[in-house]
Amino acid sequence: MSVTQAQEDNKRSLGVVWWLSHLLLLALMISLAIWAARWGWAEVLVAEPRDVMSRWKTGQPMPSVEEMNRLDDLLLRAQSLNENDADIAFDQGRFAEWRASRYPLWSKEAHSHREAAIEYFREAISLRSSWGLAWVNLANSLVLNQQLYLGGMDALEKAAILAPAEGDVQQRIIWLGLSQWRHADDELRVRLRDILESILKVQSYVVVQTIVDFRLEKELGDLAVSDEDQELLNNMLSKRKAIDSRKR
């Protein structure tokens, strides 16, 4: 083989490599564009259900079953376009809880929708395991479905650990925990006390207020160890006593 022929062969080889590399780059760019379009359209689809749920929180009435089904379909389509989005899974869980709230608390229909919510919240957590808000929503659904011993307590503990500075999350942990106090066994009460002690350091007013609201001062009043917390507890007990007296 002559030098000239070898050079021509090298040029042809380089040309093939150049075209292949550019074709691969083009394929990659097309794939990325497709994924971006899918994810973007998923955000468009989920925008309406999110807006509707935010308006429900202000007290606006929920729509008909048909409209709820349409919104649910939007969420399902959004998830099919971006199944790795924890926010969409979380929104599906919230929506399922809203659907459950249309029925009496212990009804079969409410239980069924809440089971769906539990699965969606677990999916969101599998995608973002450090999300305290998802953990407390999971705990809420489990508690309402009477599954405190089947994951509800574990979810409460996770939320308390992962979101120590998120006031809304901590308040829900406190309420959920104390709402179950009289139904819990001794082992579970020890775990609840540990959670309350950790939250008391940053949310003392809410912890003490909820203890008083649930009338658990005899069982949990000793958590108020500092002078400030003890004064707070006494003031709240005095206010409650005055309100009870006026009701008689």
Order of alpha helices (4+ residues) and beta strands (2+ residues): alpha-alpha-alpha-alpha-alpha-alpha-alpha-alpha-alpha-alpha-alpha
